[in-house]
Structures are given as C-alpha cells and as structure tokens.
Amino acid sequence: MLVALIVLHLLLTLGLIGLVLLHRGQGGGLSDMFGGGGGGGLQGSAVVERNLDRITVIAGAAFVTTNILLVIYL
C-alpha cells in the first residue's frame, strides 16, 4: 500500500509540473499549442484555459491528499 501511494504521489508530482507548464503566463505559454494561439482562436483558447485550470486544481487536491497520507503513514 505504501509503495503504491509513493508511486501515485510521484506521478501526481510529474503531472502537476506538466500542467503548470501548460498554463499561459504573461506572454503566452505552451497551452497555445492546444488552444490556438492566433487572434481568431480567442474563444476556444479561453475554454482550454478554463478546463486546464480545473484539471490543475483537481490534480493539486489529489497531490495534497497523497502528501497528507504519506505524512501519516511515514
């Protein structure tokens, strides 16, 4: 059980790093690759950003949960 929790925690860590890198920063980000970075794709890009935000929050909550469980078990 502990090994599975550690593996899940590591996968969530790598996933969160990737999700944060996909977010748009001040001058754009890697998310432009998936949502269209041009002037005409503004509406589609907003939907992608909103969904990316939701996925990041869920992954962050799962990361915090596994972190707390690791503190309890270790």
C-alpha positions, 0 to 999 in steps of 0.5 A, a space after each residue: 500500500 505504501 509503495 503504491 501511494 509513493 508511486 501515485 504521489 510521484 506521478 501526481 508530482 510529474 503531472 502537476 509540473 506538466 500542467 503548470 507548464 501548460 498554463 499561459 503566463 504573461 506572454 503566452 505559454 505552451 497551452 497555445 499549442 492546444 488552444 490556438 494561439 492566433 487572434 481568431 482562436 480567442 474563444 476556444 483558447 479561453 475554454 482550454 484555459 478554463 478546463 486546464 485550470 480545473 484539471 490543475 486544481 483537481 490534480 493539486 487536491 489529489 497531490 495534497 491528499 497523497 502528501 497528507 497520507 504519506 505524512 501519516 503513514 511515514 
